């Protein structure tokens, strides 16, 4: 099932802090990290022909830093900024060598976060990069394989709680205050916005890599960008960067599981206020299973996203299988439950006659150049194999 709602407040704003110029420090840091290289921007030409659009581009973040996800981009940049602040270093000039010269102090720094998987892995890995420690808490229902992946990625203690994601976020915020840890959470609320902004700025590296890769291929800009929205941090950062990068803003659509569709339901009210999701929070899209929006992302997306779309789990299953069993000469893309939902949505909307009205609202047609982000690979390998084995 797919539902679409237009954003009646579009467009009214601009977020300069995500521009190419303002995020230069982000790319400078990422390029200093051993193993950095741009992830592929894959063109699915045969799928595009089958679906009747001009081009489908997929930024494949399953290949980022060996983490199977894009989240390390945000975790490293935010941790870098916090460390620079604590050590009174200038982030504009500090290098990794500068930071490592203070290893004794950094080793005593402790970070804390809540995650449904990928953000925690990014924070754990960032802690290993900088030589500090992290404490990671996960909501109820999190799979042990995801918790172990966080431990394996770097330097973190990991605990699966009996709390919902949003209650777990509140608990870690309290623990940070009580224990003197540095909270490094990828969602914002009143009086906690600076660090989430750094995390969001970290995500822009994948976007500006994509812009460069498009230009190298002779593509000026996409006409459409589909963005997964959990709390909305990644979507907000990419949307703001897109407005800065392109003369004409692409049609930006947010995509969520209907079991945790906080943006969709908030857009439905039409009152320009963020509302908690009312779904049952039962979805295989673990990375998008968030019931409350990031306040910073909300401010951006209410002005830049044209549509919000909610869909059932069968849509992301379709996407996982489509990318795993490609058309013609298209390459295989390994995409997990949260990574494939936009691909599944696009395929179903363009093929299923029940959704002709959505296709028309989205203005999808023969001239459409569509950008998708594969935000994760097979983060639950056993479930991934079960899903894609059914062609």
Buried (B, 14 or more C-beta within 10 A) or exposed (E): EBBBBBBEBBBEBEBEBBBBEBBEBBBBBBEBBEEBEBBBBBBBBBBBBBBEBBBBBBBBBBBBBEBBBBBBBBBBBBBBBBBBEEBEBEBEEBEBEEBEEBEEBBEEBBBBBBBBBBBBBBBBBBBBBBBBBBBBBBBEBBBEEBBEBBBEBBBBBBEBBEBBBBBBBBBBBEBBEEEEBBBBBBBBBEEBBBBBBBBBBBBBBBBBBBBEBBEEEEBEBBBBBBBBBBBBBBBBBBBBBBBBBBEEBBBBBBBBBBBBBBBBBBBBEEEBEBBBBEBEBEBBBBBBBBBBBBBBBBBBBBBBBBBBBBBBBEBBBBBBBBBBEBBEEBEEBBBBBBBBBBBBBBBBBBBEEEBEEBBEBBEBEEEBBBBBBBBBBBBBBEBBEEBBEEE
